[in-house]
């Protein structure tokens, strides 16, 4: 199941679930609450996270490179950022994939 969400959509929903929805993991609620922004070429927009197999993902579908703040991750056109939390770790794990790597 794939869920997409921004901070505005899920503000205050950590640990809560509507009928038929899964409970939002705390690490993901914190990531959403960080109100991540994709910025580049003079503009910015909210990051729309998709939750796929325990990872929050965002793909830069724009035509220019973007920086995801406050994470400080640079994404070229077509690259995907995957963020996840491994139990026992003290920070998020972040991986960047190109479109070719995702199709392989």
C-alpha positions as CSV (number, residue, x, y, z in Angstrom):
1,X,0.0,0.0,0.0
2,X,1.3,3.5,-0.9
3,X,0.4,6.6,1.1
4,X,1.3,10.1,0.2
5,X,1.4,12.9,2.7
6,X,2.6,16.4,3.5
7,X,2.8,18.0,6.9
8,X,-0.4,19.9,6.2
9,X,-2.3,16.7,5.6
10,X,-1.1,14.9,8.7
11,X,-0.4,17.6,11.2
12,X,-1.3,16.3,14.6
13,X,-1.9,12.7,13.5
14,X,1.1,10.9,14.9
15,X,-0.1,7.6,16.3
16,X,-3.6,8.2,15.1
17,X,-5.4,6.4,12.3
18,X,-8.7,6.9,10.6
19,X,-10.9,3.9,9.8
20,X,-9.0,1.7,7.4
21,X,-5.7,3.5,7.7
22,X,-2.5,2.3,9.3
23,X,-1.0,4.1,12.4
24,X,1.6,6.6,11.4
25,X,5.1,5.5,12.7
26,X,6.6,8.1,15.1
27,X,9.7,8.5,12.9
28,X,7.6,9.3,9.9
29,X,5.4,11.7,11.9
30,X,8.5,13.6,12.9
31,X,9.8,13.7,9.3
32,X,6.4,15.0,8.1
33,X,6.3,17.6,11.0
34,X,9.7,18.9,9.8
35,X,7.8,20.4,6.8
36,X,10.4,19.5,4.3
37,X,10.7,21.8,1.3
38,X,12.1,21.1,-2.2
39,X,13.8,24.3,-3.4
40,X,15.7,25.1,-6.5
41,X,15.9,27.8,-9.2
42,X,14.3,30.4,-7.1
43,X,11.2,28.5,-6.0
44,X,10.2,26.0,-3.4
45,X,7.3,23.6,-2.6
46,X,6.2,21.2,0.0
47,X,7.7,17.7,-0.2
48,X,4.9,15.1,-0.9
49,X,6.2,12.0,0.8
50,X,5.1,8.5,-0.4
51,X,5.3,5.7,2.1
52,X,6.4,2.5,0.4
53,X,7.6,-0.6,2.2
54,X,8.5,1.2,5.4
55,X,10.4,4.0,3.6
56,X,9.3,7.6,3.0
57,X,10.2,8.5,-0.6
58,X,10.2,11.7,-2.7
59,X,11.0,11.9,-6.4
60,X,12.2,15.1,-8.1
61,X,9.9,15.1,-11.2
62,X,11.0,18.7,-12.0
63,X,13.3,19.8,-14.8
64,X,16.0,21.2,-12.4
65,X,18.0,20.0,-9.4
66,X,16.3,20.5,-6.0
67,X,17.6,20.7,-2.5
68,X,15.5,19.0,0.2
69,X,15.5,21.1,3.4
70,X,16.1,20.7,6.3
71,X,17.7,17.4,5.3
72,X,20.3,19.1,3.0
73,X,20.0,16.5,0.3
74,X,20.4,17.5,-3.4
75,X,18.4,15.7,-6.0
76,X,18.9,15.9,-9.7
77,X,16.0,15.6,-12.1
78,X,14.4,12.2,-11.8
79,X,16.3,11.1,-8.6
80,X,14.4,9.7,-5.7
81,X,15.2,10.2,-2.0
82,X,14.3,7.3,0.3
83,X,14.3,8.0,4.1
84,X,13.8,5.3,6.7
85,X,14.5,4.6,10.4
86,X,16.2,1.4,11.5
87,X,15.4,0.4,15.1
88,X,18.4,1.1,17.3
89,X,19.8,3.8,15.1
90,X,20.0,7.4,16.3
91,X,19.4,9.1,12.9
92,X,17.5,8.7,9.7
93,X,19.1,6.7,6.9
94,X,18.8,8.4,3.5
95,X,19.5,7.0,0.1
96,X,19.3,8.6,-3.3
97,X,18.4,6.5,-6.4
98,X,18.4,7.4,-10.0
99,X,15.5,6.4,-12.3
100,X,17.8,3.8,-13.9
101,X,18.5,2.2,-10.5
102,X,14.8,2.0,-9.7
103,X,14.0,0.3,-13.0
104,X,16.8,-2.3,-12.7
